[in-house]
Amino acid sequence: MFMIRELMTSPVYSLRETDTLQSARALMEQKRIRHVPITTGDNAFSGLITNRDVLANTISHLAEIDKDTQDEIDAGIPLKEIMRTDVRTVSPDDTVKEAAFILYRNKYGCLPVVENGKLVGIVTEADFLQLTVQLLEAMDQAAKE
């Protein structure tokens, strides 16, 4: 049985509840990621911020606000105020199949991986696509033999 600990990305980029919307935007842009788990000071998982959350909490470009002003506004918004807290998580010991069903049924983009309340990793749609490609390549290789 294939377990989440074999698929998850770890360590995972995360931010603290006290970090700001500006921090989340910068991390997402720099690392080209769409989901950032939020933790407390002792690495306890407390929520998630997604690229959609960032966009939803950004003043429209139609307001003609310059980047410096937008950054100043974003720097005053702590993640604790805008993060999602009703987030489904998985354990490193859950099966990949279970996690795939959760993602598919709920149309989630990621599942934070939590063990004993602590954030230990993340699995995303991209991880499952990569796994699918690997399985298809293995099937192609087996068919050639």
MITORBA-772909 format. One record per atom (N, C-alpha, C): y, z, x; residue in one letter; residue number from 1; atom name. Coordinates in steps of 0.05 Angstrom, whole numbers, plus 5000, padded with zeros to 4 digits. Atoms other than C-alpha are relative to their C-alpha. Layout:
N
north;up;east;rovex;kolvo;nulum
Y;Z;X;A;NUM;CA
...
This chain:
145
north;up;east;rovex;kolvo;nulum
4976;5000;5017;M;1;N
5000;5000;5000;M;1;CA
5025;5000;5018;M;1;C
4976;5003;4984;F;2;N
5068;4980;5027;F;2;CA
5021;5020;4989;F;2;C
4982;4979;5008;M;3;N
5117;5038;5026;M;3;CA
5029;4994;5007;M;3;C
4971;5004;4996;I;4;N
5193;5041;5022;I;4;CA
5008;5006;5029;I;4;C
4993;4994;4973;R;5;N
5197;5073;5091;R;5;CA
4996;4976;5019;R;5;C
5005;5024;4984;E;6;N
5170;5007;5119;E;6;CA
5020;4978;4995;E;6;C
4981;5021;5008;L;7;N
5223;4965;5084;L;7;CA
5029;5008;5003;L;7;C
4972;4990;5002;M;8;N
5286;5008;5082;M;8;CA
5015;4995;5026;M;8;C
4982;5001;4977;T;9;N
5345;5000;5128;T;9;CA
5008;5028;5006;T;9;C
4993;4974;4990;S;10;N
5355;5062;5169;S;10;CA
5005;4999;5030;S;10;C
4980;4985;5015;P;11;N
5401;5089;5193;P;11;CA
5016;4981;4983;P;11;C
4985;5015;5020;V;12;N
5446;5067;5137;V;12;CA
5030;5006;5004;V;12;C
4971;4996;5000;Y;13;N
5522;5057;5137;Y;13;CA
5006;5016;4975;Y;13;C
4992;4984;5023;S;14;N
5551;5111;5093;S;14;CA
5028;5011;5006;S;14;C
4974;4987;4998;L;15;N
5616;5146;5080;L;15;CA
4998;5027;4986;L;15;C
4999;4974;5012;R;16;N
5635;5216;5058;R;16;CA
5017;5000;4975;R;16;C
4985;4998;5025;E;17;N
5663;5237;4991;E;17;CA
5030;5001;5005;E;17;C
4972;4998;4994;T;18;N
5730;5251;5025;T;18;CA
5012;4975;5013;T;18;C
4989;5025;4990;D;19;N
5736;5182;5055;D;19;CA
5014;4985;4977;D;19;C
4983;5013;5020;T;20;N
5781;5133;5019;T;20;CA
4991;4972;4993;T;20;C
5006;5028;5008;L;21;N
5778;5067;4983;L;21;CA
5006;4981;5023;L;21;C
4993;5017;4976;Q;22;N
5811;5037;5045;Q;22;CA
4977;5000;5020;Q;22;C
5023;4997;4982;S;23;N
5752;5063;5087;S;23;CA
4977;4983;4990;S;23;C
5022;5015;5011;A;24;N
5702;5032;5040;A;24;CA
5004;4970;5002;A;24;C
4993;5029;4998;R;25;N
5737;4965;5038;R;25;CA
4996;4990;5029;R;25;C
5001;5008;4972;A;26;N
5742;4963;5114;A;26;CA
4971;4999;5010;A;26;C
5029;4999;4992;L;27;N
5668;4983;5124;L;27;CA
4985;4976;4989;L;27;C
5014;5022;5013;M;28;N
5644;4931;5074;M;28;CA
5008;4973;5013;M;28;C
4991;5025;4987;E;29;N
5686;4876;5106;E;29;CA
4989;4998;5028;E;29;C
5009;5000;4972;Q;30;N
5668;4895;5178;Q;30;CA
4970;4995;5002;Q;30;C
5029;5001;4998;K;31;N
5593;4903;5166;K;31;CA
4987;4979;4981;K;31;C
5009;5021;5019;R;32;N
5588;4849;5111;R;32;CA
4978;5012;4982;R;32;C
5019;4987;5018;I;33;N
5553;4897;5063;I;33;CA
5014;5003;4973;I;33;C
4990;4997;5027;R;34;N
5561;4907;4988;R;34;CA
4996;5027;4987;R;34;C
5007;4974;5011;H;35;N
5535;4977;4977;H;35;CA
5003;5022;5022;H;35;C
4996;4978;4981;V;36;N
5556;5042;5012;V;36;CA
4993;5026;4987;V;36;C
5007;4973;5011;P;37;N
5521;5108;4997;P;37;CA
5021;5020;5009;P;37;C
4980;4979;4994;I;38;N
5567;5168;4995;I;38;CA
4985;5026;5003;I;38;C
5013;4975;4994;T;39;N
5546;5235;5024;T;39;CA
5020;5022;5003;T;39;C
4984;4977;4995;T;40;N
5572;5305;5031;T;40;CA
5000;5005;5030;T;40;C
4998;4994;4971;G;41;N
5587;5336;5099;G;41;CA
4973;5005;5013;G;41;C
5026;4994;4988;D;42;N
5514;5356;5108;D;42;CA
4980;4977;4994;D;42;C
5016;5024;5004;N;43;N
5488;5285;5093;N;43;CA
4984;5000;4974;N;43;C
5013;5000;5026;A;44;N
5466;5303;5022;A;44;CA
5011;4976;4984;A;44;C
4992;5024;5016;F;45;N
5468;5240;4978;F;45;CA
5015;5010;4975;F;45;C
4985;4992;5023;S;46;N
5522;5246;4925;S;46;CA
5009;4976;4982;S;46;C
4991;5023;5016;G;47;N
5539;5175;4901;G;47;CA
4998;4974;5015;G;47;C
5001;5027;4989;L;48;N
5548;5102;4914;L;48;CA
5026;4986;4993;L;48;C
4978;5017;5006;I;49;N
5606;5054;4919;I;49;CA
4991;4971;5006;I;49;C
5008;5028;4996;T;50;N
5595;4979;4911;T;50;CA
5025;4983;5003;T;50;C
4977;5018;4997;N;51;N
5638;4919;4924;N;51;CA
5014;4996;4973;N;51;C
4988;5001;5027;R;52;N
5649;4915;4848;R;52;CA
5018;5023;4995;R;52;C
4983;4976;5003;D;53;N
5676;4986;4849;D;53;CA
5026;4997;5015;D;53;C
4976;5005;4984;V;54;N
5724;4967;4904;V;54;CA
5019;4981;4986;V;54;C
4984;5020;5014;L;55;N
5748;4906;4866;L;55;CA
5013;5012;4975;L;55;C
4990;4988;5025;A;56;N
5755;4946;4801;A;56;CA
5022;5020;5005;A;56;C
4979;4980;4994;N;57;N
5799;4997;4836;N;57;CA
5022;4989;5017;N;57;C
4980;5014;4984;T;58;N
5843;4946;4871;T;58;CA
5021;4988;4982;T;58;C
4979;5013;5016;I;59;N
5910;4924;4844;I;59;CA
4997;4970;5003;I;59;C
5003;5029;5000;S;60;N
5906;4851;4825;S;60;CA
5019;4986;5019;S;60;C
4983;5016;4983;H;61;N
5932;4800;4874;H;61;CA
5023;4987;4985;H;61;C
4979;5011;5017;L;62;N
5973;4774;4815;L;62;CA
5024;5018;4999;L;62;C
4978;4981;5000;A;63;N
6016;4836;4822;A;63;CA
5018;4995;5025;A;63;C
4985;5008;4976;E;64;N
6040;4805;4888;E;64;CA
5007;5024;5018;E;64;C
4997;4977;4982;I;65;N
6030;4869;4928;I;65;CA
4991;4991;5028;I;65;C
5007;5009;4973;D;66;N
6029;4857;5003;D;66;CA
4977;5018;5010;D;66;C
5023;4986;4989;K;67;N
5969;4880;5045;K;67;CA
5006;5028;5009;K;67;C
4993;4974;4990;D;68;N
6005;4939;5076;D;68;CA
5003;5020;4976;D;68;C
4997;4983;5024;T;69;N
6023;4967;5007;T;69;CA
4973;5005;4988;T;69;C
5027;4997;5011;Q;70;N
5952;4955;4982;Q;70;CA
4985;5021;5017;Q;70;C
5013;4981;4982;D;71;N
5925;4992;5043;D;71;CA
5010;5029;4996;D;71;C
4988;4973;5004;E;72;N
5973;5050;5031;E;72;CA
4989;5012;4974;E;72;C
5011;4990;5026;I;73;N
5950;5056;4958;I;73;CA
4971;5007;5003;I;73;C
5028;4995;4996;D;74;N
5877;5051;4978;D;74;CA
4995;5025;5016;D;74;C
5003;4976;4983;A;75;N
5886;5105;5030;A;75;CA
5004;5026;4985;A;75;C
4996;4976;5016;G;76;N
5906;5153;4975;G;76;CA
4979;5005;4979;G;76;C
5020;4997;5020;I;77;N
5844;5144;4933;I;77;CA
4974;5009;5013;I;77;C
5025;4991;4989;P;78;N
5785;5188;4954;P;78;CA
4976;4989;4985;P;78;C
5024;5012;5012;L;79;N
5716;5159;4942;L;79;CA
4988;5018;4979;L;79;C
5011;4981;5020;K;80;N
5696;5222;4904;K;80;CA
5010;4994;4972;K;80;C
4987;5006;5026;E;81;N
5743;5200;4848;E;81;CA
4989;4974;4987;E;81;C
5007;5026;5011;I;82;N
5714;5130;4840;I;82;CA
4971;4992;5004;I;82;C
5028;5007;4994;M;83;N
5642;5131;4865;M;83;CA
4982;5004;4975;M;83;C
5020;4997;5021;R;84;N
5582;5124;4818;R;84;CA
4983;5023;5008;R;84;C
5017;4977;4995;T;85;N
5543;5188;4812;T;85;CA
4973;4998;4985;T;85;C
5024;5003;5016;D;86;N
5490;5166;4762;D;86;CA
4982;4978;5013;D;86;C
5014;5020;4984;V;87;N
5452;5128;4816;V;87;CA
4970;5006;5002;V;87;C
5029;4998;4996;R;88;N
5377;5117;4816;R;88;CA
4993;4999;5029;R;88;C
5008;5000;4972;T;89;N
5345;5133;4883;T;89;CA
4970;4998;5001;T;89;C
5029;5000;4994;V;90;N
5276;5126;4914;V;90;CA
4995;5017;5024;V;90;C
5010;4985;4977;S;91;N
5236;5165;4964;S;91;CA
4988;4981;5021;S;91;C
5013;5017;4980;P;92;N
5211;5137;5030;P;92;CA
4970;4996;4994;P;92;C
5028;5001;5007;D;93;N
5141;5151;5002;D;93;CA
4994;4985;4975;D;93;C
5005;5017;5023;D;94;N
5150;5108;4940;D;94;CA
4990;4973;5009;D;94;C
5010;5026;4992;T;95;N
5116;5041;4939;T;95;CA
5022;4979;4997;T;95;C
4981;5022;5002;V;96;N
5155;4977;4949;V;96;CA
4998;4987;4973;V;96;C
5004;5011;5027;K;97;N
5125;4952;4884;K;97;CA
5016;5016;4979;K;97;C
4985;4984;5019;E;98;N
5155;5011;4846;E;98;CA
5030;4995;5002;E;98;C
4971;5005;4996;A;99;N
5223;5000;4877;A;99;CA
5008;4972;4990;A;99;C
4994;5027;5010;A;100;N
5220;4925;4862;A;100;CA
5003;5000;4970;A;100;C
4998;4999;5029;F;101;N
5207;4940;4789;F;101;CA
5026;5014;4991;F;101;C
4975;4986;5007;I;102;N
5266;4989;4787;I;102;CA
5024;4981;5003;I;102;C
4978;5019;4996;L;103;N
5313;4938;4817;L;103;CA
5001;4978;4979;L;103;C
5002;5023;5019;Y;104;N
5288;4882;4772;Y;104;CA
5007;5008;4972;Y;104;C
4996;4991;5028;R;105;N
5287;4920;4707;R;105;CA
5028;5009;4994;R;105;C
4973;4989;5004;N;106;N
5355;4952;4716;N;106;CA
5022;4983;5011;N;106;C
4981;5019;4988;K;107;N
5389;4894;4752;K;107;CA
5018;5014;5020;K;107;C
4986;4986;4978;Y;108;N
5409;4940;4810;Y;108;CA
5001;4982;5024;Y;108;C
4998;5014;4975;G;109;N
5432;4912;4876;G;109;CA
4988;5015;5024;G;109;C
5011;4984;4978;C;110;N
5405;4970;4918;C;110;CA
4989;5026;4988;C;110;C
5010;4973;5006;L;111;N
5369;5036;4917;L;111;CA
5003;5017;5025;L;111;C
4999;4981;4977;P;112;N
5390;5092;4964;P;112;CA
4973;5014;5003;P;112;C
5025;4986;4994;V;113;N
5330;5125;4997;V;113;CA
5007;5028;5008;V;113;C
4993;4972;4997;V;114;N
5333;5200;4992;V;114;CA
4975;5017;5004;V;114;C
5022;4982;4994;E;115;N
5286;5253;5021;E;115;CA
5011;5028;5002;E;115;C
4991;4972;5000;N;116;N
5296;5327;5006;N;116;CA
5030;5001;4996;N;116;C
4972;5000;5006;G;117;N
5365;5310;4979;G;117;CA
5018;4986;5021;G;117;C
4984;5013;4978;K;118;N
5387;5276;5044;K;118;CA
4996;4970;5000;K;118;C
5001;5029;4998;L;119;N
5404;5203;5051;L;119;CA
4985;4992;5026;L;119;C
5015;5008;4976;V;120;N
5353;5171;5098;V;120;CA
4999;4969;5003;V;120;C
5001;5029;4998;G;121;N
5360;5096;5083;G;121;CA
5010;4987;4975;G;121;C
4993;5016;5023;I;122;N
5374;5041;5033;I;122;CA
4982;4976;4999;I;122;C
5013;5026;5004;V;123;N
5336;4982;5004;V;123;CA
5017;4984;4981;V;123;C
4983;5017;5015;T;124;N
5374;4923;4977;T;124;CA
4985;4975;4991;T;124;C
5011;5026;5009;E;125;N
5361;4857;4942;E;125;CA
4994;4983;5024;E;125;C
5004;5017;4976;A;126;N
5368;4824;5010;A;126;CA
4974;5008;5015;A;126;C
5025;4991;4987;D;127;N
5310;4867;5038;D;127;CA
4976;4987;4985;D;127;C
5022;5012;5016;F;128;N
5266;4842;4981;F;128;CA
4998;4970;5003;F;128;C
5000;5029;4995;L;129;N
5287;4770;4992;L;129;CA
4988;4994;5027;L;129;C
5011;5003;4973;Q;130;N
5271;4777;5066;Q;130;CA
4969;5004;4999;Q;130;C
5028;4995;5003;L;131;N
5203;4806;5048;L;131;CA
4986;4976;4987;L;131;C
5011;5023;5014;T;132;N
5190;4748;5000;T;132;CA
4997;4976;5019;T;132;C
5001;5022;4981;V;133;N
5206;4697;5054;V;133;CA
4977;5005;5020;V;133;C
5021;4994;4981;Q;134;N
5159;4732;5103;Q;134;CA
4972;4996;4987;Q;134;C
5025;5003;5014;L;135;N
5103;4733;5051;L;135;CA
4994;4970;4995;L;135;C
5004;5029;5005;L;136;N
5113;4659;5034;L;136;CA
4993;4986;5026;L;136;C
5007;5012;4974;E;137;N
5112;4641;5108;E;137;CA
4971;5007;5008;E;137;C
5028;4992;4994;A;138;N
5047;4681;5117;A;138;CA
4981;4984;4983;A;138;C
5017;5016;5017;M;139;N
5017;4644;5058;M;139;CA
4998;4971;5010;M;139;C
5000;5028;4989;D;140;N
5038;4577;5087;D;140;CA
4982;4999;5026;D;140;C
5015;4999;4976;Q;141;N
5008;4597;5154;Q;141;CA
4970;5002;4995;Q;141;C
5029;4996;5007;A;142;N
4942;4620;5122;A;142;CA
4989;4974;4988;A;142;C
5009;5025;5012;A;143;N
4938;4554;5083;A;143;CA
4994;4979;5022;A;143;C
5004;5019;4978;K;144;N
4943;4515;5149;K;144;CA
4975;5005;5016;K;144;C
5023;4992;4984;E;145;N
4885;4553;5180;E;145;CA
4974;4993;4987;E;145;C
